Amino acid sequence: MQTFYRLPRSNALLFSIRAYLASIDELARVPKWGRRLHRVLRDLHPEIGAYKGTDRFRALAVAHLAKRDDGAPTSPGIAPDFQSLPA
């Protein structure tokens, strides 16, 4: 999650990054996120993949996530399309 603020007293700019760690299986519990992650990793340009450091695990992750991608369209945004996680 990235945020960008202008501080009121100094007018300085503050840019922060918060990183969350979750396994691929945890992310894929939300069907929309599993489909989207599969498509992003599958279609990522090799040079961008090398820059992001995904070369070591990308093929394995794409193969694993392919089982969860039913080809359905995803809605815009990051919000899941349901109120609670399936059991």
N, C-alpha and C positions, 0 to 999 in steps of 0.2 A: 504494500500500500504506500503510495507516495502522496505527500502533501506539500503545498507551497503557500507560504504565508508572508505577508508584509507586516513587520513589527510596528506597532502604533507609535511608539515614542521615538525610535531611531530611523524609521522608514527602511531599515535593513530587510533583506530578503532571507527567509529561512526555508530551506528545502530539506525535508526529512524522508527517510525510507524505513519502513517497518517490514521485516521479512517474517513470514510464518512458515513453519516446517510441518509438512504433512506428507504422508505416503501417497503414492499414486492410487492405491486402493481406497484410501480415505477420501481423496478428491473425487474418485469415480463413483462413490456412493450417491452423489448428486448426478443423475443421468445426463443433464445438460452439460455439466463440467467435464464428465468423462468423454462425451462426444466431442466437445470443443478441444480438449487437450489432445485427443487422438488426432484430430484434423490439423491442429497447429503443428504438432511434432511431425506428422506425416508430410506436410506440405512445406516445412521450413527449408529455406534455401540453404545448401550445404555450407556456404561461407558464414551465414548468420549462425548456423548450428555450431560451427567451429569456434566462432567468437563467443558464443554463450556457454560453451563447454559441454554441449549435449552429445558430442560424438561418441563418447564411451557407452552411453546407455540408450541412445535414441532408438535404434532398431529393436531392441528388446522391449522398450516401453511402447512403441508403436504396435508391435505384435500383441502385446498384452492388452492394450486398450482397444484394439480392433474388435475384440469380442464384445465390447460394451457399446460400440457405435452401430446403431441400428439404421443409420442413414437419415433419420428424421431431422427436419430443420430445427435450429435452436433460436429461441427468442433473443432479442437484443438485451444487452446488459449482463450483469453478473448474478443477478438474483435467481435463485432456483425457481422452478415452475411448480412448487408445491409448498405446503406449510410445514411439514416435518419429514425427517429422513425416514425412508423405509427401514424396516427392521432387518 
